[in-house]
């Protein structure tokens, strides 16, 4: 019976028999870190409705500055800490900081500054946490394996992102939003054990012969090496621009939603955001688990990567014609589901074409600093369009459709680069 299950599983997912253990460990890894984040996310997002567009834009600006500092610190850690301890250290560090924030909130429950610090730190964590994971994945699997396996592994993030909101929905109204922080911090200890086990089986079972001696030494170079690599590598600049254009769409939709929910109390807003997260990830999980790998294998990344931006163009044009709440909520669900199921694993495949030093240093610059830089640019752009020019929802949606068009074109070019790179190697 078990043998039959594994036979069906390998046929359905394109996971080969010797890869099953590593894939399920990777699946559990991303499941845990996403569940941890999605327990925190609705708590963070519920706070946003307490602030004006200008206040939130200012908070996002501080998020960018702190992200720059944290990524620089991470680059320093890369140059000082043995590689085999680097990834576990990241998750242990975040677990400790969230425990500290939980205690501060308990001691100073009415201090708005603590809420703002929490909001910023969750935003930093949300990107560095997943960036480090995918850097580790690109280091664990080779390019051919990445095409087949990253879609299935990414479905673990969708399941984790389903589990997290369920916990938030169940406990926010009973134990309060603050208790969720402690639960999330505890969960971040689980990936530490998974990382060490994956390191043991990478060569033995995956036949990935990446130099094992690298695990016993830090990656050299200086604290700003990742920034220099990013600025001097054309493909990385392209990925960075891809992130900036994507963040334009997500920022516009996020601001509209937080304004709509401003009149509702925080615990209820936490449950509403958790409900949207749950809907997003239920939609995403089956696509990532059974569709993405097949899509990339059959049509290549030049078709897969622009797919979601093209769908978003249509969605934004529909919102332009019918600027209603249900249309914005629907767009948010489809946009994020497509990001998690298709765009995110597709984008991460691009990093299998670069070396380890680039993956662990420059990648975090793109995923955190560039992403947050895009956030503050579009946040202030949104504030200017609404507060100074008086744009309504329909006008904002049309501007978004123009941005999504540029995003789609760039996605096609990056996908074509990956496909041609694979052909040249073969």
URGIUR-V598445 format. One record per residue. N is the residue number from 1. OMEGA is omega in whole degrees, -180 to 180 (NA if undefined). Layout:
# URGIUR-V598445
n:N omega:OMEGA
n:N omega:OMEGA
This chain:
# URGIUR-V598445
n:1 omega:180
n:2 omega:179
n:3 omega:179
n:4 omega:178
n:5 omega:-178
n:6 omega:177
n:7 omega:177
n:8 omega:-179
n:9 omega:-178
n:10 omega:178
n:11 omega:-176
n:12 omega:-172
n:13 omega:-176
n:14 omega:174
n:15 omega:180
n:16 omega:-171
n:17 omega:-177
n:18 omega:-179
n:19 omega:-171
n:20 omega:-178
n:21 omega:-179
n:22 omega:-179
n:23 omega:180
n:24 omega:174
n:25 omega:177
n:26 omega:177
n:27 omega:180
n:28 omega:179
n:29 omega:-176
n:30 omega:175
n:31 omega:-176
n:32 omega:-176
n:33 omega:177
n:34 omega:176
n:35 omega:178
n:36 omega:180
n:37 omega:-176
n:38 omega:168
n:39 omega:-180
n:40 omega:-171
n:41 omega:-179
n:42 omega:175
n:43 omega:178
n:44 omega:-175
n:45 omega:178
n:46 omega:179
n:47 omega:-171
n:48 omega:-178
n:49 omega:177
n:50 omega:-175
n:51 omega:177
n:52 omega:177
n:53 omega:-180
n:54 omega:179
n:55 omega:-180
n:56 omega:177
n:57 omega:177
n:58 omega:178
n:59 omega:178
n:60 omega:177
n:61 omega:176
n:62 omega:177
n:63 omega:178
n:64 omega:-178
n:65 omega:179
n:66 omega:176
n:67 omega:178
n:68 omega:180
n:69 omega:-177
n:70 omega:179
n:71 omega:175
n:72 omega:177
n:73 omega:177
n:74 omega:176
n:75 omega:176
n:76 omega:179
n:77 omega:178
n:78 omega:-177
n:79 omega:-175
n:80 omega:-174
n:81 omega:175
n:82 omega:-174
n:83 omega:-176
n:84 omega:178
n:85 omega:-173
n:86 omega:-176
n:87 omega:176
n:88 omega:-179
n:89 omega:-180
n:90 omega:-176
n:91 omega:175
n:92 omega:179
n:93 omega:-179
n:94 omega:177
n:95 omega:-180
n:96 omega:-178
n:97 omega:179
n:98 omega:174
n:99 omega:178
n:100 omega:179
n:101 omega:176
n:102 omega:-179
n:103 omega:179
n:104 omega:179
n:105 omega:178
n:106 omega:-177
n:107 omega:-177
n:108 omega:-172
n:109 omega:-176
n:110 omega:-178
n:111 omega:-176
n:112 omega:180
n:113 omega:179
n:114 omega:177
n:115 omega:180
n:116 omega:176
n:117 omega:178
n:118 omega:-180
n:119 omega:-179
n:120 omega:-175
n:121 omega:175
n:122 omega:180
n:123 omega:176
n:124 omega:180
n:125 omega:-174
n:126 omega:-178
n:127 omega:-179
n:128 omega:179
n:129 omega:-178
n:130 omega:177
n:131 omega:179
n:132 omega:179
n:133 omega:-176
n:134 omega:172
n:135 omega:179
n:136 omega:178
n:137 omega:179
n:138 omega:177
n:139 omega:-176
n:140 omega:-176
n:141 omega:176
n:142 omega:-173
n:143 omega:-179
n:144 omega:178
n:145 omega:-179
n:146 omega:-180
n:147 omega:-178
n:148 omega:-165
n:149 omega:-173
n:150 omega:178
n:151 omega:179
n:152 omega:179
n:153 omega:179
n:154 omega:178
n:155 omega:174
n:156 omega:177
n:157 omega:179
n:158 omega:177
n:159 omega:176
n:160 omega:179
n:161 omega:169
n:162 omega:-178
n:163 omega:-179
n:164 omega:178
n:165 omega:177
n:166 omega:177
n:167 omega:-180
n:168 omega:178
n:169 omega:-176
n:170 omega:-170
n:171 omega:-176
n:172 omega:-179
n:173 omega:-176
n:174 omega:-177
n:175 omega:-178
n:176 omega:-177
n:177 omega:-175
n:178 omega:-178
n:179 omega:-180
n:180 omega:-179
n:181 omega:-179
n:182 omega:178
n:183 omega:-179
n:184 omega:-180
n:185 omega:-180
n:186 omega:-178
n:187 omega:-177
n:188 omega:177
n:189 omega:-177
n:190 omega:-178
n:191 omega:-178
n:192 omega:179
n:193 omega:-179
n:194 omega:-179
n:195 omega:-179
n:196 omega:-180
n:197 omega:178
n:198 omega:177
n:199 omega:-178
n:200 omega:-173
n:201 omega:-176
n:202 omega:-180
n:203 omega:-174
n:204 omega:-174
n:205 omega:-180
n:206 omega:-175
n:207 omega:175
n:208 omega:-170
n:209 omega:174
n:210 omega:-172
n:211 omega:-177
n:212 omega:-179
n:213 omega:178
n:214 omega:-179
n:215 omega:-176
n:216 omega:-180
n:217 omega:176
n:218 omega:172
n:219 omega:-173
n:220 omega:177
n:221 omega:-173
n:222 omega:-171
n:223 omega:-178
n:224 omega:-177
n:225 omega:-179
n:226 omega:179
n:227 omega:179
n:228 omega:179
n:229 omega:179
n:230 omega:-174
n:231 omega:-175
n:232 omega:-179
n:233 omega:-174
n:234 omega:-177
n:235 omega:178
n:236 omega:175
n:237 omega:177
n:238 omega:178
n:239 omega:178
n:240 omega:178
n:241 omega:176
n:242 omega:180
n:243 omega:-179
n:244 omega:179
n:245 omega:176
n:246 omega:-177
n:247 omega:176
n:248 omega:179
n:249 omega:-177
n:250 omega:-180
n:251 omega:-179
n:252 omega:-179
n:253 omega:-179
n:254 omega:-179
n:255 omega:179
n:256 omega:-179
n:257 omega:-178
n:258 omega:177
n:259 omega:-180
n:260 omega:-175
n:261 omega:-173
n:262 omega:-174
n:263 omega:-176
n:264 omega:-179
n:265 omega:-169
n:266 omega:-179
n:267 omega:177
n:268 omega:177
n:269 omega:177
n:270 omega:-180
n:271 omega:179
n:272 omega:178
n:273 omega:178
n:274 omega:178
n:275 omega:177
n:276 omega:177
n:277 omega:-179
n:278 omega:179
n:279 omega:180
n:280 omega:-171
n:281 omega:171
n:282 omega:178
n:283 omega:-174
n:284 omega:-164
n:285 omega:-178
n:286 omega:178
n:287 omega:-179
n:288 omega:-174
n:289 omega:-173
n:290 omega:-174
n:291 omega:-170
n:292 omega:-180
n:293 omega:179
n:294 omega:-179
n:295 omega:-179
n:296 omega:-178
n:297 omega:-176
n:298 omega:-172
n:299 omega:-179
n:300 omega:-178
n:301 omega:179
n:302 omega:174
n:303 omega:-175
n:304 omega:-173
n:305 omega:179
n:306 omega:-172
n:307 omega:-178
n:308 omega:176
n:309 omega:179
n:310 omega:176
n:311 omega:180
n:312 omega:177
n:313 omega:180
n:314 omega:-179
n:315 omega:180
n:316 omega:176
n:317 omega:175
n:318 omega:177
n:319 omega:177
n:320 omega:-180
n:321 omega:-178
n:322 omega:-175
n:323 omega:-177
n:324 omega:-177
n:325 omega:-176
n:326 omega:180
n:327 omega:179
n:328 omega:178
n:329 omega:179
n:330 omega:178
n:331 omega:179
n:332 omega:-179
n:333 omega:-178
n:334 omega:-179
n:335 omega:-176
n:336 omega:177
n:337 omega:178
n:338 omega:177
n:339 omega:-176
n:340 omega:-173
n:341 omega:-171
n:342 omega:-172
n:343 omega:-177
n:344 omega:178
n:345 omega:177
n:346 omega:179
n:347 omega:-179
n:348 omega:177
n:349 omega:180
n:350 omega:-177
n:351 omega:174
n:352 omega:179
n:353 omega:-180
n:354 omega:-176
n:355 omega:-175
n:356 omega:-179
n:357 omega:178
n:358 omega:-179
n:359 omega:-173
n:360 omega:180
n:361 omega:-178
n:362 omega:-179
n:363 omega:179
n:364 omega:175
n:365 omega:-180
n:366 omega:-172
n:367 omega:-176
n:368 omega:-174
n:369 omega:180
n:370 omega:179
n:371 omega:-179
n:372 omega:173
n:373 omega:175
n:374 omega:179
n:375 omega:-176
n:376 omega:176
n:377 omega:-177
n:378 omega:177
n:379 omega:178
n:380 omega:175
n:381 omega:177
n:382 omega:-180
n:383 omega:178
n:384 omega:-179
n:385 omega:-177
n:386 omega:-174
n:387 omega:-177
n:388 omega:-177
n:389 omega:176
n:390 omega:179
n:391 omega:174
n:392 omega:-176
n:393 omega:-178
n:394 omega:-179
n:395 omega:178
n:396 omega:-180
n:397 omega:179
n:398 omega:176
n:399 omega:178
n:400 omega:179
n:401 omega:177
n:402 omega:178
n:403 omega:-179
n:404 omega:178
n:405 omega:177
n:406 omega:178
n:407 omega:-179
n:408 omega:-180
n:409 omega:179
n:410 omega:179
n:411 omega:178
n:412 omega:-179
n:413 omega:178
n:414 omega:177
n:415 omega:178
n:416 omega:176
n:417 omega:-180
n:418 omega:-179
n:419 omega:-180
n:420 omega:177
n:421 omega:178
n:422 omega:-180
n:423 omega:-179
n:424 omega:180
n:425 omega:-179
n:426 omega:NA
